[in-house]
Structure formats: structure tokens, C-alpha cells
Amino acid sequence: MLRNTQDTYGSVSRALHWLMALLIIGMLLVGFVMGEFGRDDPLRPLLYSLHKSTGTLLLVLIVVRLLWAWFNQKPRPIGDKALPNQVARLVHIGLYLLMIGLPLSGYLLVASGTSSKPFEFFGLFALPKVTPNDWLHETAEELHGDLPWFAVALIGLHIAGGLKRHFIERDGTLARMWRS
């Protein structure tokens, strides 16, 4: 089943969720370590290029995911406990904001800089630059440096909440994201 029902997520929603989860966790790990590579390290340009291209891909995927969610019903919350469902909703909103904010700040960081080197999406085509702007560049740099820590915290809450509902409450919430 491709589409969501009121009881479960469809295969498209599940595929987007898990693909993006893997890419985001990989991006965070690479992002935290790539600065440790020296300027002369041959892996550094490859990691930066892969990080930028994957971030751009994630920005496209979040647009696809939001459009898919817009045109699909969302499964109803399981259980009648208002507080856990409200906390889950706030965590999801925060995650969506980060899924937009992190790649967008990364793009603006690169696009607003003074480097004349084009940024190519997986070597296929160059992405547009904006007029160099110190304020935009510095703001994007600050956001792109700080937002990953919020992402780690919210991802941790998201995982902990899913595991709690699966192993302690045994309410079937996690199962809806694994199978139809």
C-alpha cells in the first residue's frame, strides 16, 4: 500500500522516513568529523563535496516528504494520552524545521561565500550562487554550526519516544513505521 491510512503509514511515507533518517544521521556524523581533516588531506574535498551534495538531496527530499504528507492523511494518534502525543507532535515539528534549516543554512553558507569555485550536485550540475554577502554568510555559518546539536537532541528524543512506546507501552506506534 503506497498511501497512508488512518491506522498506518504507507510504503512511500515509510521509505522517505527511513531513507532520510539514514542520510541525516550519516550527514551529522560526517559533519562532526570532516573539520578534523587537514587542508592537505585528500579525503577532505571528497567529504565536503559529498556532504554538500547529500545536504542538497535532503532539502529536495524534505520538499517531497512535505508534499506527500500534504496530500495524504496522517494516521491517527495511538492511545488517549494527550501529553505524550503533544510532545511527539512538537518533536516532529522541530525535526521538520531542522530538516529544512540545516541543509538550507549549509547551502546559503556555500552560496553566499566569496569562493569562485562552483558547488556541483554530485558532479552533475552546478548550483547557483548568490551575491556574496558577509552577513548572510556569517549567519548561515553560525546556524549550520549550532543546528546539528539541536538535531542530535531531537533525534534522541524521537528515538527514545518510539522505543518507549514500543517496549514499555507496547502500543504499536513504532510498528506503523516498520510495516503496513
N, C-alpha and C positions, 0 to 999 in steps of 0.2 A: 504494500500500500504506500503510495507516494505521499499522499496528503495526510495531514493531522486529522484526528477525530477528537471528540470531546474526552475520550479516555486515554489516548496515547499519541505520541509523536509519529509522524510518517517517516519514511526512509530518507526523504530529502532533508528534513529538519535534523534527523539523527546524523546523517552524513556530514552536513555542514557543521554541526556541533563538534563532532569528534575530529574532523579534519582541522577545523580552526583551533581546537584545543591543543592538538599536537603541534601545529605551526606556531601558536602563541608561546607555548612552553619552550619549544626549540628556540624561538626568537629571543625570549627572555634569557635563556642560558647563554646563547651566543652573544647577546648584547652585554651581558655582565662580564664575559671573559675577553671579548675581542679587543678591548682597550689595553689589555695586558701584553698584546703582541707589539714588539718594537717596530719602528718605522721601516726597518730593513728586512723584517720577516716576510718571506714570500707568501705566507698564508694570509697576511693582513689584508691585502687588496681583495683577495677572493672572499674572505669572511665579510668584509664591508659591502662588497657588491651583492653577495648572497643575502645579507641582512636587509639591504635596501630593496632589493627586488622582492623578497618574501614579504616585507612590510607593505609594499605596494599591492601585492597579491592579496594580502589580508584586508586591505582597505576596499578592494573590489569585492572580496567575499562578504564583508560585513554589509555592503550595499545589497548584494544578492540575498543575504540572510534576512535583512530587514524587509526587503520587498516580498520575499517568500512568507515571512511572518505576517505581513500586512494582508496578504491575500489568502491566508489560511487561518482556520480557527485555532485557538490555543486550547490544549487540553485543560479541563477544569482542575483546580487545585484538589489535591487529595487530603482528606481529613477536614475537620472543622475547627482546627486550632488557628485562630486569626493571627497571633503574633508570629509563629514560625513562617506562615505564608507571607506575611507582610515583610519580614526580614529577608526572605528569599526574593521577593519582588524588588526590594531595594538593592540587594546584592546584584541581581540581574541588570537592573538599570545602571548601576555603577560599572559593571562589566561591559555593557554595550557602550557606555561613554568612553571607557578606556580603549575598547576595540576600534573606536573612531579616533580618539585623541592621540593615542600612541603612534599609529602609522602616519596620521596627518601631521603631527609635530615633527616626525622624522623626515617626511617629505619636505615640509617647509624649511627645516634646518638645512637640508641639502640644496633645495631650490633657491633659497634666499641668500646663500653664501656667495663669496666672491670668486670661487673656483670656476675656471672656464671649462673644466672637464665635464662633459655631458654625463648624466646619470642614465644608464641604459637598463631597461627592464629585461633581466636575464639575457642581456646581449642582443635582444630582438629589435628594440627601438628606444630612442632617447625620450625621456620625459621632459616636459617644458620646465624652464627655469622662470623665476620671477625676477623683477628688477632687484638687484642687491639692496638689502635693507638691514642695517645693523640692528635696529630694534626688533624686527621680526625674527631675524636670525638668532639673536640672544634669547628672546622669549621662547622660541621653538627649542633651542638648546636646553634651556632650563626645564621646560616641560618634559622633553624627551629624556632628561636625566632623572627627573623625580617620579614621573608617572609609572615606571616599571615597579617601583616599590609598592604603590597602591595596587597595581595589578597582582603582585605576589600575595598581598594581604587578602584581596577579594577572591582570588582563585583559591587560596587556602580556605576561606570561609565557605565558598561554593562546594568544594570537595568535602569538607567536614560536614556540612549540612546534608549533602547527598548520602554520605556514609552513615550519618546518624539516622537518617530516615530509613535507610536500607537495613542496617544491622540492629538498631535499637527499636525504632518504631515499627519496622517491617511493614511499611505502608505502600510499597510498590512504586514509589516516586522514581527511584533510580532505574528500576526495570523498564519504565516507559521510555527511557532514553537509550536502552540497550536493544530492545526488541519490540516488535509491534504486537 
